[in-house]
Amino acid sequence: RRDGKDNTLKYKGQYDLFNKQQIMSGEHVPILLTPVPGDIVHDSDGQAWVGNLQPGALMCDAMTDKEGKEMPPACTHVKCAPENESFCHDFDSVCWEPRYDYSPLVNQNDKVENSDGDLSTNQHRLEGRKLSMLVLHALDAALDKWKAGMAEGGAPLKEQYWHVGEKYKQIE
């Protein structure tokens, strides 16, 4: 949160319960990408797949010029030096996107109100880029593994190269 408030300890038990429900709720990839893993790593004897990609703004240096010419594009306007706060934390959002098939009965605001703790548009964009890179790297590694499996065992690709159901059951 940008306002410096940390509610992690206050809600630790709730996060822990939510994370455990996610891992045990069906056949899907049991990986948690959260800065608040609770006790799940300990309770799963280190088997749970947990990663923390947030908060992304910590990896960006504070922007000292309005254009951010010296920064990686993904970090531009994410974190600013105190004298530049006014152009860093923009919130490019609307309350209502006009539709041809429906008109709301109540007039909608032009912009969504935000609080001090909300992430800016640029911070959301950075988080999206990081998640996209995670997925792309995982797909690249999977394709490399499958290619090696095909070279070793031929077609069709043997189950050991693509099925991870047993690993999921161990984590559960």
N, C-alpha and C positions, 0 to 999 in steps of 0.2 A: 504494500500500500504506500502511496506517495505521502500520506499524512504521518507516517512513522509509527502508527499504532499497529501493534501485533497482537492479534487475538488467538494465536496458535495454541497457547496453553489453556486458554479459557475453553476452547472447543475441542481439545485433544481427544477426549473420549468419543465425541460424535464423529470426528474424522476417522478414528480407528474403526468404529462400527461400520461406517459407510465403506471404507476400503475393504474390510473383510467381506461385506456383502457383495461387493463388486467382483472379488476374486471367486467367490463360491456360487455365483448366480448364473450358471450355464456354461455352455461351451463357446467361449470367446477368449481372445488373447488376455491372459491374466497379468497385464503389466499396468502399473500405476505410475502416472507421471504427475507427481505432486510434491510440493515443498513440505507437506505435512503427512508423512507416512504413518504416524502413530506408532504402535508397537508391532506392526505386521511383520517386519523383517525378523525381529526376535521371536515372535510367536510362530513363525513358519520355519524356524531353524535355518534362517538365511536362504530359504528357497524362493521367497517372493521376489518378483521382478519389480523393482522400484527405481524410478529415476526422477530427477528434479531438473526441469528445464526453466523454472521460474525462480525469481523474477529476472527477466532478461535485461532490464535497465542497468543492473549491476555490472554487466559486462561492457557497457558503453561508457566512454569517458564523457565528462560534462562538456557540452557544446559551448564554445566561447565566442563564436561569431555567428551571425544570423543565417548564413548560407550553409554552414557546416562543411566547408570545402575540404578540411583535413580529416574528415571522418569517413568510415565505411558507410555506404548508403543506408544500410539497415539501422544504423544508430543515429542518423540525422534526426534532430528534433525529438529525441527520446528522453534525454537527460540534459538539463541545461545548468550552466553556472547561474548563481542567484540573480545576477544582473540581466539575464536573458530569459527569465521564467515566462514572460509574456508571450513569446513566440514559440515556446516548446510544447506547452500543454494545450493543444487544440483538441476540440471534441467535434469532429465532423459527423454529426448525426442529426437525423430528423425524427420527429414524432410520428409522422404519417407520410407514407409514400403514396401519392395519388394513384387511384385505380379507376379504370373506366367502368367497372361493374359494381362499384359500391361507393356511396358517399356517407361518411359518418354523420350521425345526428348532432354531435357536438363538435364545434370548431377545434382543430388540433393546433398545438403549439408549433412554431417554426423550428425550434431546436429542443433537444432533450436536455433537461437540467442535469447537471453533474455535481457531485460532491468532491471534496478535496481528496478523497481516497480513490476515486475512479481512475482507471488507466486511460491515457489519451489515445487518440486514433493511432498515433505512431507507435505507442507501446503495444497496442493490440496487433499492429502489423508485424512488429518484431517477433512477438510470440507466435504468430501464424507462420512466419518464415522459419523459425526454429523447429516447429512441429513438422512442417513440410520437409525440411532437410533430414529430420530423423526418419521419416517414412521413406524418403528416397534412398538414404544410406542403407536402411534395412532391406529394401527391395533389391538394391544392388548386391548386397551380401547374399541374399537368398538366391538370386540368379547365378552368382558365382558358385554357390554350393550345389545347385541343381546341375549346372554345367559340368562340374567335377563328378557328380554322381552319374551323369549320363556317360561321361568318358570312361568311368570305372565299370559300371554295370549295364550300360546300354539302355535301350527303351523297352518297356516303359520304366520311368523313373521309380526306383525302389522306395517303398513307404518310409524307410528310415530317413530319407532326405527331405520329406515334405510334411510328414505327419508328426505333430508334437503333442498328441492327445495324452500320452503317458506322462509327459512333463507337466501338463496342466493338472492331471490328477495328483501328482506329487505335491504341487504347490497348494492345491485345495486342501 
